[in-house]
């Protein structure tokens, strides 16, 4: 259980995450990746005001129907079509929403093995001393 997110906020994160990352044949959905269980690792390092904004959005997402959450996210995606007075707020909301969801998912901290599905190995492999010696000669 999360120390930062309530059960409702966790449901909101899963709902929002699955809208952004529904998964496909190769990659798991946001929920199936299990990455939401690691949200505290990121939220602990946020400024208090930023964390409060994120948890407010997640609380809202937990109570709104998925179709409304999908519409609200789409609205943030089309911020350029809105009056300048609200465009900046929508742009910031979009960055915040995507930042939380995408960071958790592509950190591959859950059980979905996202890196494996992508065929990506982010580990730096150091050659053995023998290999280095041969390259220098």
N, C-alpha and C positions, 0 to 999 in steps of 0.2 A: 504494500500500500504506500502511496505517496505521502511524504511529510508536507509537501507544499500544496498539492492539489487535493481538493475534496473529491469524493466519489462522483459528484455531479460534474465537476470540472474535468475529471478524467474521461467521463462519457462524452463531454463536449469536445475534448481533444480527439478522441477516437472518431467521432462523427465528422469533424472538420478534416481530420487526417485522411479518412476514407473518401471524402469528396475530392481532395487534392491528389491522393495516391490510391486509386481503387484497386491497383494490382492488375495483373494479366497472367498469361500462361507461364511467363518466365519469372516475374517478380511478385513478391507477396504484397497484399494490400497493407496499408498503414497498420491496421489492427493486427493482421496476421504476422507482421514483422516483430511484434512485441516491443517495439522501441518506446512506446508511451510509458512503459514501466520505468524508464530511465529519465523521465522529464525533470526530476529533481536535480540531476547532475547539471543541467543547463540553467534551470530557473534559479538555483541558489546563487548564481553569479551575475544575475541581472540587477540593474538598479531597481530600487523599491517601486518607483513609479512605473517602470516598464513592466515589472512582474505583476503589479496591480492591474495594469491595462490588459495584459495577457489573460490573467485569471478572470477578469470581468467578461472578456470576449468568450472564453471557454464556458463560463457559467451560462451566458446567453445561449450559446450553441447547444448546451445540454437540454434546454427547455423548448427551444424552437424546433418545429418540424424540419426534417432534412431538406425539404424543398425550399424552405425559407432561408436556411443556412446557405444552400447552394446559390440562391438568388443574391443574397447579401455578399457572398464572396465574388460572384460575377460582377456585382456593382463596383467592388474595389478594383477589379481587373480593368474596368472601363473608366477609370478616373479621369482620363483625358477628355471624355465627353461631357463631363459635369462642369458646373460653374467653378471658377477658380477658388471661390471661398470654401468650397468643400472638397475640391480635388486634392489638395494637399493632405487633408485628413484621410481621405480614401486611400491615397498612395501610401501613407504611413501605416494604415491598417493592413494593407496588402503586404507590405514588407514584413510587418510583425507576424502576421498569420503564416506566411510562407516561411519566414525565418525559423519559427518554432517547429513546424511540421517537417520541413525539408532537412533541417539540421539533425533532428532526431532520427529520421529515416535513413539518411545517407551516412550517418555516423556508424551504422551497422552494429548498434549496441544491443539489439534485441535478438530474437531467435529466428528471424526470417532469413538470415544469411544473404543479405542484399549484395555484399561484395562478391560472394561466390556466384550468385545469379548473374551479376554483371561481368563476371570473369575478370575481376580486378583484384590485384594483390597489392595493397598499399604499403607493404612491408619493404623496407630497404634491406637488401641482402648484401652482406659484405663478403667478398671472395675470401677464400681460405688463403693463408700465408703462402702456400705453394703456388697458387694461381697468380698472386701478386709478383712473386719472384720470377715466374716464367714470363709475365708481361713486361717486366723491366729489362729482361735480357734481350 
